[in-house]
C-alpha cells in the first residue's frame, strides 16, 4: 500500500510539471513488465533463497509503484480524451 501511495505521489508530481501522461506511461509500462519478468526469472533461477526473496520483494514493490502511477495518470487521460 505504501508503494502505491509513492506511485500516486509520483504521478501527481509528473502531472503538476505539465508532463503529459502519454509520455511517461510508456516508461511505467516498461518498468511494470521488467518487474514481472525479473520475478519470473528469479523464481526459476539457482540463486540463494535470501537473494531470490530480496529480488522478488523489490520487484513486487516497484510493480506496485507502477500501479500507483497508473491509476491517477489513466484517470487524467480519460478526462482529457
Protein Blocks (a to p, Z undefined) as FASTA:
>chain_A
ZZmmmmmmmmmmmmmnopafklmmmmmmmmmmmmmmmmmmmmmmccdfklmmmmmmmmmm
mmmmmmmmmmmmmmmmmmmZZ
